[in-house]
Amino acid sequence: MRHNKAINHLGRKSGHRKALLSNMANSLILHKRIQTTVAKAKALQGYIEPLITKSKEDTTHSRRMVFSYLKNKYAVTELFREVAPKVADRPGGYTRVLKTGFRQGDGADMALIELVDFNEAALASSAKKEVKKSSTRRSRSKKAAAETQAPAAPVAETAAEETPAAVETAPEVPAETPAEEKKAE
């Protein structure tokens, strides 16, 4: 029975596993997106999210705590300067794991793990959705149908009023063909 054994050991001893997760966390922070197996991505998610939470508070103590896990000063600097301000208002859930299929050689289940606030394509599509969405999902009532018909009628009336005025002011001049223009010259 494997009661209370929640950690995935990833088939490695503890030192090897800590080094693996540290290196993967460094790569994720520096590149914002990495491709790995699903098991490693889920283990990395549980490893890096507390570090990102610690990075929200920029103190010497929190920098030293994060450095003790990452052991890379460039990754720590990137985490505190670039990543932490972007996720400052997010209450957790800083990473996203997207399954991408199976690896060619051994059929391992592969995934893409990325920092949520650094995916430009998803941010652009969410901005489009916010602009596009103007209605609710409730059923349409007779009042809403009447509102859509009522503004259409005044628009048609104003268009009808403008059309005769435009016709009266425009003098009708017969258009000359290119052949007639040459003869006139």
C-alpha positions as CSV (number, residue, x, y, z in Angstrom):
1,M,0.0,0.0,0.0
2,R,1.2,3.5,-0.9
3,H,-0.6,5.5,1.7
4,N,0.7,9.1,2.2
5,K,3.2,8.8,-0.7
6,A,2.0,11.7,-2.8
7,I,5.3,12.7,-4.4
8,N,6.3,11.3,-7.8
9,H,9.8,10.0,-7.4
10,L,10.3,10.0,-11.2
11,G,12.4,6.9,-11.0
12,R,15.3,8.8,-9.4
13,K,17.1,9.2,-6.1
14,S,16.4,12.3,-4.1
15,G,19.6,14.2,-5.1
16,H,19.0,13.4,-8.8
17,R,15.3,14.4,-8.6
18,K,16.1,17.7,-6.9
19,A,18.8,18.6,-9.5
20,L,16.4,17.7,-12.3
21,L,13.6,19.8,-10.9
22,S,16.0,22.7,-10.2
23,N,17.3,22.6,-13.8
24,M,13.8,22.4,-15.3
25,A,12.6,25.3,-13.1
26,N,15.6,27.4,-14.3
27,S,14.7,26.6,-17.9
28,L,11.1,27.4,-17.4
29,I,11.8,30.7,-15.8
30,L,14.4,31.7,-18.5
31,H,12.4,30.5,-21.5
32,K,8.9,30.8,-20.2
33,R,7.9,27.5,-21.9
34,I,9.5,24.0,-22.1
35,Q,8.5,20.6,-23.4
36,T,8.9,17.6,-21.3
37,T,7.0,14.5,-20.2
38,V,3.6,14.9,-18.4
39,A,4.9,13.3,-15.2
40,K,7.9,15.7,-15.1
41,A,5.7,18.7,-15.9
42,K,3.3,17.9,-13.1
43,A,6.2,17.4,-10.7
44,L,7.7,20.7,-11.9
45,Q,4.4,22.5,-11.4
46,G,4.3,21.5,-7.7
47,Y,8.0,22.6,-7.4
48,I,7.9,26.0,-9.1
49,E,4.6,27.4,-8.0
50,P,5.7,28.0,-4.3
51,L,8.8,29.6,-5.6
52,I,6.8,32.1,-7.7
53,T,4.6,32.8,-4.7
54,K,7.8,33.6,-2.7
55,S,9.0,35.8,-5.5
56,K,6.0,38.2,-5.1
57,E,7.7,39.5,-1.9
58,D,11.0,40.9,-3.0
59,T,13.1,40.7,0.2
60,T,16.6,39.4,0.8
61,H,15.2,36.5,2.7
62,S,12.8,35.4,-0.1
63,R,15.6,35.8,-2.7
64,R,17.9,33.6,-0.6
65,M,15.1,31.0,-0.2
66,V,14.4,30.9,-3.9
67,F,18.2,30.7,-4.7
68,S,18.5,27.7,-2.4
69,Y,16.1,25.9,-4.7
70,L,17.2,27.2,-8.1
71,K,21.0,27.7,-7.6
72,N,21.1,30.0,-10.6
73,K,21.4,33.7,-10.0
74,Y,20.2,34.6,-13.5
75,A,17.0,32.6,-13.1
76,V,16.5,34.2,-9.7
77,T,17.0,37.7,-11.1
78,E,14.6,36.9,-14.0
79,L,12.0,35.5,-11.6
80,F,12.0,38.6,-9.3
81,R,12.3,41.2,-12.0
82,E,10.2,39.9,-14.9
83,V,7.9,37.1,-13.7
84,A,6.9,38.3,-10.2
85,P,5.4,41.7,-11.3
86,K,3.3,40.1,-14.0
87,V,1.8,37.5,-11.6
88,A,1.5,39.9,-8.6
89,D,-2.3,39.9,-8.7
90,R,-2.8,36.2,-9.6
91,P,-3.6,34.1,-6.5
92,G,-1.8,30.9,-7.7
93,G,-2.0,28.8,-10.8
94,Y,1.0,30.4,-12.5
95,T,1.8,27.5,-14.8
96,R,-0.2,25.6,-17.4
97,V,0.4,22.0,-18.6
98,L,-0.8,21.3,-22.2
99,K,-0.5,17.7,-23.4
100,T,1.0,17.5,-26.8
101,G,0.9,13.8,-27.7
102,F,3.4,11.0,-27.6
103,R,7.1,11.0,-28.1
104,Q,8.3,9.2,-31.3
105,G,11.0,7.0,-29.8
106,D,9.4,5.5,-26.7
107,G,5.8,6.6,-26.8
108,A,6.1,8.7,-23.6
109,D,3.2,11.1,-23.0
110,M,4.6,14.6,-23.7
111,A,3.5,18.0,-22.5
112,L,4.2,21.6,-22.8
113,I,4.5,23.5,-19.5
114,E,4.4,27.3,-19.6
115,L,4.0,30.4,-17.4
116,V,0.4,31.5,-17.8
117,D,1.0,35.3,-18.1
118,F,3.7,34.9,-20.7
119,N,1.8,33.2,-23.5
120,E,1.2,36.0,-26.0
121,A,-1.2,34.0,-28.2
122,A,-3.5,33.2,-25.3
123,L,-3.4,36.7,-24.0
124,A,-4.3,38.1,-27.4
125,S,-7.2,35.7,-27.8
126,S,-8.5,36.5,-24.3
127,A,-8.4,40.2,-25.1
128,K,-10.4,39.6,-28.2
129,K,-13.0,37.6,-26.2
130,E,-13.3,40.4,-23.7
131,V,-14.0,42.9,-26.4
132,K,-16.4,40.6,-28.3
133,K,-18.5,39.5,-25.4
134,S,-21.4,42.0,-24.9
135,S,-24.4,39.8,-24.3
136,T,-25.4,37.4,-21.6
137,R,-26.3,33.8,-21.9
138,R,-29.9,34.4,-20.8
139,S,-32.7,33.8,-23.1
140,R,-33.9,36.7,-25.2
141,S,-37.1,38.4,-24.0
142,K,-39.7,40.3,-26.0
143,K,-38.3,43.5,-24.5
144,A,-34.9,42.9,-26.0
145,A,-36.4,42.0,-29.4
146,A,-38.4,45.3,-29.3
147,E,-35.3,47.3,-28.5
148,T,-33.4,45.9,-31.5
149,Q,-36.4,46.7,-33.8
150,A,-37.0,50.2,-32.4
151,P,-33.6,51.7,-33.2
152,A,-33.7,50.2,-36.7
153,A,-36.8,52.2,-37.7
154,P,-35.4,55.7,-36.8
155,V,-32.2,54.9,-38.7
156,A,-34.2,54.0,-41.8
157,E,-36.2,57.3,-41.4
158,T,-33.1,59.4,-41.2
159,A,-31.6,57.6,-44.3
160,A,-34.8,58.3,-46.2
161,E,-34.7,62.0,-45.2
162,E,-31.1,62.4,-46.4
163,T,-31.6,60.6,-49.7
164,P,-34.0,63.1,-51.4
165,A,-31.9,66.0,-50.3
166,A,-28.8,64.5,-51.8
167,V,-30.6,63.9,-55.1
168,E,-31.9,67.5,-55.3
169,T,-28.5,69.1,-54.7
170,A,-26.6,66.9,-57.1
171,P,-26.9,68.3,-60.7
172,E,-27.4,65.7,-63.3
173,V,-24.6,65.9,-65.9
174,P,-24.4,63.3,-68.6
175,A,-21.1,61.5,-68.4
176,E,-18.9,61.6,-71.5
177,T,-17.2,58.5,-72.8
178,P,-13.5,58.5,-73.4
179,A,-14.1,58.5,-77.2
180,E,-16.2,61.7,-77.0
181,E,-13.4,63.3,-74.9
182,K,-10.9,62.7,-77.6
183,K,-13.2,64.1,-80.3
184,A,-13.7,67.3,-78.2
185,E,-9.9,67.8,-78.0
